[in-house]
Amino acid sequence: MKRITILLVLMVAVLSFSCEKDEPYKATADRLLVTSITPATGTAKAIVFINGKNFSKVRSENVVKFNGTEAIVLEASPSQLQVVAPERAETGAITVIVNGVEMKGPVFTYTEAVSHYFVSTVAGGGSTFGFIDGQGTEARFRNPDGVVFDKAGNLIITDRTNHSIRRMTPDGQVTTIAGNGVAGFADGIPGQFTFPWQCAIDTDGNVIVVEKDGGRIRKIGPDGTVSTLAGPRKSGTNVGYMDGPAESARLNNPLDAVVDKDGNTFIADRNNKRIRKLSPDGVVSTVAGDGTADILKNPLSLDIDAHGNLIVADANWIKKITPAGEISIIAGTGTKGFSNGVPGQPLTAQLGDIFGLTIDQSGNILFADASNHMIRMLKASPGGDYSTGTVSTIAGTGASGRGDGFGNQATFNAPYDVAVAPDGTIYVADNLNHLIRKITRK
């Protein structure tokens, strides 16, 4: 009887073992473990080994994500997974999911092998500011805020603290086209400005100047004559809020402007928390915002895309205003900071203070992130869809500096604006370095 009992026990054990061998692998929370990754830093497409316990031997049953982006699993064993670091991910924790059971592992830090962009200095130089015309790096600026290309291919530079508007020709010659270096108000030649902030080019090729502290919109004609389009025609600061005929209209710290194909000038009226419109017949009206932070909190800069939408940097968001007046957020969490967010989800990105943005020939939004000392881009999806676009960094490390070099090594000090030349070269108003920088794609 004893021998029969022992035999039965052995048979049950064997059958149990056989069944266990035939059952598919099932991970449980207390069994799945990620202990280390090798390497812990690397580029996209790098091979990464994830060490741990109780992974599935079946490759397809292991799901690996780098900061939320799924990776390709090449090889699998119970103690190690071999994966490819995905291209569209960012620095963050690695997560392993086996048959529905999830375990978070160490952080993988992305590095760039070689940047696609190169930064160089094309105008301004030395370690001090100044007010000097000249060739390229012989010229001097003081807090250049804005850059925009005119119809002849010249770069128009808003030289804020020199209270002047400068021009750099394609061969790098810098001259002053309006202003005398002293704050004030005067129409005529050379005219006077009080802290001009940005410029735009109208349909006739005139330079439209946004005079921040004066609360005015000015115009520089082809012969250099300065006139006032909107705001008070007298010296001093006369800010406020009023729509109506241009001379009696009031703005409050306007920062940027853009002119549409019909000759309307749209203005980022920061302290009034509104977008204003100056029509060709000289009437100022409000197109967005009600003076509270409920609609627009802090409009800083703007441009118009190919569909006629206004693209506005508002506080730490980028927003879109359609011709019908519908407003939506297309990038940013609203919290000031730095993160490019999840690829394809621009609302997860964190943005700093964006005093200048522009739209390139492909419909991508390039923006100067002053507080993060970076030039960044919201790349539109096919068809110009920003909602599924991706935010990336073109140049800058996040630290202030004045170093030229590859985009992931170069440094800026509060870049305030960007402009794109017809050949795709990006020009930057590097405000606190008192320089004009250039970014070329390699």
MITIVO-40933 format. One line per 3 residues: their letters; for each residue x, y, z of C-alpha. Coordinates in nm, 2 decimals. Layout:
a = X Y Z; ...
END
This chain:
mkr = 0.00 0.00 0.00; 0.29 0.23 0.09; 0.45 0.17 -0.25
iti = 0.12 0.24 -0.43; 0.08 0.57 -0.25; 0.44 0.68 -0.33
llv = 0.39 0.59 -0.69; 0.06 0.79 -0.71; 0.24 1.10 -0.56
lmv = 0.52 1.07 -0.81; 0.28 1.04 -1.10; 0.09 1.35 -0.98
avl = 0.42 1.55 -0.95; 0.53 1.44 -1.30; 0.19 1.54 -1.45
sfs = 0.19 1.87 -1.26; 0.55 1.94 -1.39; 0.44 1.85 -1.75
cek = 0.14 2.08 -1.73; 0.35 2.36 -1.59; 0.60 2.32 -1.88
dep = 0.32 2.34 -2.13; 0.15 2.65 -1.98; 0.24 2.99 -2.14
yka = 0.46 3.22 -1.93; 0.27 3.43 -1.69; 0.43 3.72 -1.51
tad = 0.30 3.85 -1.18; 0.38 4.18 -1.01; 0.60 4.02 -0.74
rll = 0.80 3.82 -1.00; 0.87 4.06 -1.28; 1.18 4.27 -1.20
vts = 1.40 4.52 -1.39; 1.74 4.55 -1.22; 1.96 4.75 -1.47
itp = 2.01 4.87 -1.82; 2.32 4.88 -2.03; 2.41 5.14 -2.16
atg = 2.21 5.40 -1.96; 2.28 5.67 -2.21; 2.30 5.66 -2.59
tak = 2.15 5.78 -2.92; 1.83 5.68 -3.09; 1.87 5.33 -3.25
aiv = 2.13 5.23 -2.99; 2.11 4.86 -2.87; 2.01 4.85 -2.50
fin = 2.03 4.55 -2.28; 1.76 4.53 -2.00; 1.85 4.30 -1.72
gkn = 1.61 4.16 -1.47; 1.40 3.85 -1.38; 1.10 3.67 -1.52
fsk = 1.08 3.83 -1.86; 0.90 3.62 -2.12; 1.10 3.39 -2.34
vrs = 0.85 3.48 -2.62; 0.98 3.80 -2.77; 0.64 3.94 -2.87
env = 0.51 3.90 -2.51; 0.75 4.17 -2.39; 0.65 4.53 -2.45
vkf = 0.93 4.78 -2.38; 0.87 5.16 -2.37; 1.12 5.44 -2.34
ngt = 0.95 5.73 -2.17; 0.62 5.61 -2.32; 0.74 5.53 -2.67
eai = 0.75 5.17 -2.77; 1.08 5.01 -2.86; 1.16 4.71 -3.09
vle = 1.25 4.40 -2.89; 1.52 4.20 -3.07; 1.60 3.91 -2.83
asp = 1.43 3.79 -2.52; 1.52 3.55 -2.23; 1.39 3.53 -1.88
sql = 1.68 3.74 -1.75; 1.75 3.98 -2.04; 1.59 4.18 -2.32
qvv = 1.78 4.32 -2.61; 1.60 4.63 -2.76; 1.65 4.92 -2.99
ape = 1.61 5.27 -2.84; 1.33 5.43 -3.04; 1.39 5.74 -3.25
rae = 1.10 5.95 -3.14; 1.15 5.91 -2.77; 1.31 6.14 -2.51
tga = 1.50 6.09 -2.19; 1.29 5.91 -1.93; 1.23 5.58 -1.75
itv = 1.22 5.25 -1.93; 0.90 5.04 -1.87; 0.87 4.67 -1.93
ivn = 0.52 4.51 -1.97; 0.49 4.13 -1.97; 0.15 3.98 -2.04
gve = -0.02 4.29 -1.89; 0.21 4.32 -1.58; 0.41 4.64 -1.58
mkg = 0.74 4.72 -1.41; 0.92 5.06 -1.43; 1.30 5.05 -1.47
pvf = 1.59 5.29 -1.47; 1.61 5.61 -1.68; 1.76 5.60 -2.03
tyt = 1.92 5.93 -2.12; 1.92 6.03 -2.49; 2.23 6.20 -2.64
eav = 2.27 6.33 -3.00; 2.55 6.17 -3.20; 2.58 6.47 -3.44
shy = 2.35 6.77 -3.46; 2.19 6.84 -3.80; 2.24 7.22 -3.74
fvs = 2.54 7.45 -3.70; 2.54 7.79 -3.53; 2.77 8.08 -3.62
tva = 2.79 8.45 -3.54; 2.73 8.68 -3.84; 2.70 9.03 -3.69
ggg = 2.80 9.19 -3.37; 3.10 9.08 -3.17; 3.34 9.13 -2.89
stf = 3.21 9.12 -2.53; 3.03 9.45 -2.52; 2.73 9.62 -2.68
gfi = 2.75 9.93 -2.88; 2.60 10.13 -3.17; 2.83 10.09 -3.47
dgq = 2.75 10.03 -3.83; 2.99 9.81 -4.03; 3.07 9.48 -4.18
gte = 2.94 9.17 -4.00; 3.12 9.12 -3.67; 3.25 9.48 -3.68
arf = 2.90 9.61 -3.62; 2.76 9.66 -3.27; 2.41 9.62 -3.13
rnp = 2.24 9.67 -2.79; 1.97 9.41 -2.72; 1.85 9.32 -3.06
dgv = 1.50 9.20 -3.02; 1.36 9.14 -3.36; 1.47 9.00 -3.70
vfd = 1.27 8.98 -4.02; 1.35 8.97 -4.39; 1.24 9.24 -4.62
kag = 1.13 9.19 -4.98; 1.49 9.25 -5.11; 1.64 8.98 -4.89
nli = 1.79 9.22 -4.63; 1.76 9.13 -4.26; 1.58 9.41 -4.07
itd = 1.70 9.42 -3.71; 1.51 9.59 -3.43; 1.79 9.73 -3.21
rtn = 1.58 9.79 -2.90; 1.81 9.97 -2.65; 1.97 10.17 -2.93
hsi = 1.62 10.28 -3.02; 1.70 10.22 -3.38; 1.61 10.00 -3.68
rrm = 1.91 9.84 -3.85; 1.95 9.66 -4.18; 2.20 9.38 -4.27
tpd = 2.25 9.31 -4.64; 2.30 8.96 -4.77; 2.68 9.02 -4.78
gqv = 2.67 9.12 -4.41; 2.69 9.50 -4.42; 2.50 9.66 -4.13
tti = 2.36 10.01 -4.16; 2.10 10.22 -3.96; 1.78 10.29 -4.15
agn = 1.59 10.49 -3.88; 1.64 10.62 -3.53; 1.94 10.81 -3.39
gva = 2.03 10.60 -3.08; 1.83 10.83 -2.84; 1.49 10.74 -2.70
gfa = 1.22 10.98 -2.80; 0.94 11.05 -3.05; 0.98 11.21 -3.39
dgi = 0.85 11.14 -3.74; 1.06 11.22 -4.04; 1.42 11.13 -4.11
pgq = 1.58 10.97 -3.92; 1.29 10.96 -3.67; 1.30 10.86 -3.31
ftf = 1.16 10.56 -3.13; 1.12 10.46 -2.76; 1.23 10.10 -2.72
pwq = 1.11 9.94 -3.05; 1.06 9.57 -3.00; 0.98 9.40 -3.33
cai = 0.93 9.48 -3.70; 0.72 9.34 -3.98; 0.71 9.40 -4.36
dtd = 0.39 9.52 -4.52; 0.26 9.44 -4.86; 0.43 9.74 -5.01
gnv = 0.77 9.66 -4.86; 0.75 9.92 -4.59; 0.90 9.84 -4.24
ivv = 0.63 9.83 -3.97; 0.78 9.90 -3.63; 0.62 9.80 -3.30
ekd = 0.72 10.06 -3.05; 0.67 9.89 -2.71; 0.71 10.17 -2.46
ggr = 0.56 10.44 -2.68; 0.25 10.23 -2.74; 0.27 10.31 -3.12
irk = 0.29 10.14 -3.46; 0.53 10.32 -3.68; 0.62 10.29 -4.05
igp = 0.96 10.34 -4.23; 0.91 10.41 -4.60; 1.16 10.32 -4.88
dgt = 1.33 10.66 -4.84; 1.37 10.62 -4.47; 1.09 10.85 -4.37
vst = 0.93 10.76 -4.03; 0.56 10.81 -3.98; 0.31 10.70 -3.71
lag = 0.03 10.46 -3.81; -0.14 10.41 -3.47; -0.11 10.55 -3.12
prk = -0.04 10.90 -3.00; 0.14 11.15 -3.22; 0.33 11.31 -2.93
sgt = 0.63 11.23 -2.72; 0.61 11.04 -2.39; 0.44 10.71 -2.30
nvg = 0.07 10.72 -2.38; -0.05 10.36 -2.32; -0.40 10.23 -2.26
ymd = -0.68 10.05 -2.44; -0.90 10.20 -2.70; -1.03 10.09 -3.04
gpa = -1.12 10.34 -3.31; -0.94 10.57 -3.55; -0.57 10.50 -3.54
esa = -0.46 10.84 -3.39; -0.69 10.81 -3.09; -0.65 10.43 -3.05
rln = -0.44 10.31 -2.76; -0.21 10.01 -2.71; -0.03 9.89 -2.39
npl = 0.31 9.74 -2.44; 0.27 9.60 -2.79; 0.54 9.35 -2.87
dav = 0.50 9.21 -3.22; 0.31 9.25 -3.54; 0.25 9.07 -3.87
vdk = 0.08 9.20 -4.19; -0.16 8.98 -4.39; -0.20 8.97 -4.77
dgn = -0.49 9.23 -4.74; -0.27 9.48 -4.57; -0.42 9.43 -4.22
tfi = -0.16 9.46 -3.94; -0.22 9.23 -3.64; -0.06 9.33 -3.31
adr = 0.03 9.13 -3.00; -0.09 9.39 -2.74; 0.06 9.23 -2.44
nnk = -0.05 9.43 -2.14; -0.40 9.46 -2.28; -0.41 9.08 -2.32
rir = -0.55 9.12 -2.67; -0.47 9.08 -3.04; -0.55 9.40 -3.22
kls = -0.59 9.48 -3.59; -0.50 9.79 -3.77; -0.68 9.80 -4.10
pdg = -0.54 9.97 -4.42; -0.79 10.26 -4.37; -0.65 10.34 -4.03
vvs = -0.89 10.18 -3.78; -0.79 9.98 -3.48; -1.01 9.70 -3.36
tva = -0.98 9.39 -3.13; -0.99 9.05 -3.28; -0.92 8.83 -2.98
gdg = -0.90 8.87 -2.60; -1.11 9.06 -2.35; -0.85 9.20 -2.12
tad = -0.86 8.91 -1.88; -0.63 8.61 -1.86; -0.93 8.38 -1.95
ilk = -0.87 8.41 -2.32; -0.52 8.55 -2.37; -0.29 8.57 -2.08
npl = 0.03 8.73 -2.21; 0.05 8.75 -2.59; 0.42 8.80 -2.68
sld = 0.46 8.72 -3.05; 0.27 8.61 -3.36; 0.28 8.51 -3.73
ida = 0.03 8.40 -3.99; 0.03 8.05 -4.14; -0.06 7.95 -4.50
hgn = -0.42 7.90 -4.40; -0.46 8.25 -4.26; -0.45 8.14 -3.90
liv = -0.28 8.36 -3.65; -0.01 8.17 -3.45; 0.04 8.34 -3.12
ada = 0.29 8.28 -2.84; 0.07 8.34 -2.53; 0.25 8.31 -2.20
nwi = 0.39 7.95 -2.21; 0.16 7.82 -2.48; 0.14 7.85 -2.85
kki = -0.21 7.91 -2.97; -0.39 7.93 -3.30; -0.66 8.18 -3.39
tpa = -0.86 8.10 -3.70; -1.00 8.37 -3.94; -1.34 8.29 -3.77
gei = -1.19 8.38 -3.43; -1.17 8.03 -3.28; -0.89 7.99 -3.04
sii = -0.71 7.67 -2.96; -0.39 7.56 -2.78; -0.15 7.38 -3.02
agt = 0.16 7.35 -2.80; 0.26 7.37 -2.43; 0.12 7.27 -2.09
gtk = 0.10 7.63 -1.98; 0.36 7.57 -1.71; 0.69 7.75 -1.77
gfs = 0.98 7.51 -1.81; 1.15 7.29 -2.06; 1.05 6.96 -2.21
ngv = 0.99 6.86 -2.57; 0.72 6.63 -2.45; 0.59 6.32 -2.61
pgq = 0.65 6.30 -2.99; 0.32 6.36 -3.17; 0.17 6.52 -2.86
plt = 0.27 6.89 -2.86; 0.04 6.97 -2.56; 0.28 6.77 -2.34
aql = 0.58 7.00 -2.42; 0.69 7.27 -2.17; 0.78 7.61 -2.31
gdi = 0.96 7.92 -2.18; 0.90 8.28 -2.28; 0.87 8.31 -2.65
fgl = 0.92 8.66 -2.77; 0.96 8.57 -3.13; 0.83 8.30 -3.37
tid = 0.80 8.25 -3.74; 0.67 7.99 -3.98; 0.90 7.83 -4.23
qsg = 0.84 7.73 -4.59; 0.72 7.38 -4.48; 0.47 7.52 -4.23
nil = 0.68 7.44 -3.92; 0.67 7.69 -3.63; 1.02 7.80 -3.53
fad = 1.04 7.99 -3.20; 1.30 8.16 -2.99; 1.27 8.02 -2.63
asn = 1.44 8.31 -2.44; 1.42 8.17 -2.09; 1.55 7.83 -2.20
hmi = 1.82 7.99 -2.43; 1.71 7.76 -2.71; 1.58 7.77 -3.07
rml = 1.29 7.52 -3.09; 1.05 7.40 -3.35; 0.69 7.26 -3.37
kas = 0.70 7.04 -3.67; 0.36 7.02 -3.83; 0.22 6.69 -3.94
pgg = 0.13 6.64 -4.31; -0.14 6.88 -4.42; -0.02 7.14 -4.17
dys = -0.18 6.97 -3.87; -0.02 7.11 -3.55; -0.23 6.90 -3.31
tgt = -0.02 6.59 -3.39; 0.31 6.77 -3.45; 0.63 6.72 -3.26
vst = 0.83 6.98 -3.05; 1.21 6.95 -3.08; 1.51 7.16 -3.01
iag = 1.72 7.29 -3.30; 2.00 7.46 -3.11; 2.10 7.55 -2.76
tga = 2.19 7.35 -2.45; 1.96 7.52 -2.20; 2.25 7.70 -2.05
sgr = 2.33 8.07 -2.13; 2.64 8.14 -2.33; 2.78 8.26 -2.66
gdg = 2.94 7.96 -2.81; 2.92 7.87 -3.18; 2.92 7.51 -3.30
fgn = 2.69 7.23 -3.37; 2.33 7.29 -3.25; 2.35 7.05 -2.95
qat = 2.67 7.23 -2.83; 2.61 7.60 -2.92; 2.48 7.84 -2.66
fna = 2.26 8.15 -2.66; 2.18 8.42 -2.40; 1.81 8.50 -2.42
pyd = 1.74 8.46 -2.79; 1.44 8.69 -2.87; 1.35 8.62 -3.23
vav = 1.40 8.41 -3.54; 1.37 8.47 -3.91; 1.40 8.22 -4.20
apd = 1.58 8.32 -4.52; 1.46 8.20 -4.86; 1.73 7.93 -4.86
gti = 1.61 7.80 -4.52; 1.89 7.95 -4.31; 1.77 8.06 -3.97
yva = 1.87 8.40 -3.82; 1.85 8.47 -3.45; 1.84 8.79 -3.25
dnl = 2.06 8.68 -2.96; 1.94 8.95 -2.72; 2.17 8.95 -2.42
nhl = 2.48 8.86 -2.63; 2.40 9.16 -2.85; 2.46 8.94 -3.16
irk = 2.30 8.82 -3.47; 2.35 8.44 -3.51; 2.29 8.21 -3.80
itr = 2.18 7.85 -3.80; 2.25 7.63 -4.11; 2.14 7.28 -4.17
k = 2.43 7.03 -4.23
END
